[in-house]
């Protein structure tokens, strides 16, 4: 009999949790031992740019999941009585919008706020806790008596791999990629500060940003260490080029690629010369960083929190000097790190001036991703084995 596993979040290919859910769902769709059921209906919008063969092979499982979700909403039956394993998506504060109880209950804890206290009461319903970085695992072990399992997230290695450039874009540009939704911990302010200095020295520098998310209003007003805050355009989307211009960067040096479905990102990444992701904190290991590494793009990373699990032997350019962060309202910041803008600029200069080194780091990163099994295929297999062991 197949083990029914209820993944209590939204599968989608435009944000982190959604990409996780979609990839696990696809890998389990034909597995004879498990049956994936998503916590929200899977719609056509969630599946934009998914290749038709993959979509066709998964439609039966998608239909079953959607029918299960519709029946659950209508009848509000017990997952426990139906023998369903529940995996809840828990972020900062560990709150859940639709509390349910399964036959087995797993709390997947992905959090950056380190103001925790004793978590046994907040996480009492769970048989075991799941996370995606050693940093989160250590925090959970220190603040809870629950057993903790860590499984790293991955990338789709059928999409994200080294390959040729299109030959269409201007070969005379040095392109720097930066991804992730705009917020303090993602440190887009540091990206703009470093790029302003670097691009003043190099006319060929171009910053390519993938900073959009489904929640633009949450990003509006973010300023960090910049003089001018981020605003929204007339369509309610974040206005990255205006933000750059108001902070002293020529807007023609910035390309905002807008909201992009995950399957399209490899074609963007393979055009890049490097990627810059100096996050102040990451609960996991930074999905855009892994995807860039998998495509053979050398990545500049802030060596803090969950990102430390990505730093190997010459597989990236780590910003090692991380200053502690304190005084952030409503959030604990133990282990967070503030990168030096000067060190970021020095890393950009290294990759700009030394082509051989740049290529070697990129190749090492791509090899490391596969060697360490940082793929969704491996993640889904490890998660399945873990669930079936309970």
Buried (B, 14 or more C-beta within 10 A) or exposed (E): EEBBBBBBBBBBBBBBBBBBBBBBBBBBBEBEEBBBBBBBBBEEEBBBEBEEEBEEEBEEBBEBBBEBBEEBEEEEEBBBEEEBBBBBBBBBEBEBEEEBEBBBBBBBBBBBBBEBEEBEEBBEBBBBBBBBBBBBBBBBBEBBEBEBBBBBBBBBBEBBBBEEEEEEEEEEBBBBBBBBBBBBBBBBBBBBBBBBBBBEEBEEBBBBBBBBBEEBEEBBEBEBEBEBBBBBEEEEBBBBBBBBBBBBBBBEBBBBBEBBBBBBBBBBBBBBBBBBBBBBBBBBBBBBBBBBBBBBBBBBBBBBBBBBBBBBEEBBBBBBEBEEBEEBEEBBBBBBBBBBBEBBBBBBEBBBEEEEBBBEBBBBBBBBBBEBBBBBBBBBBBBBEBBEEB
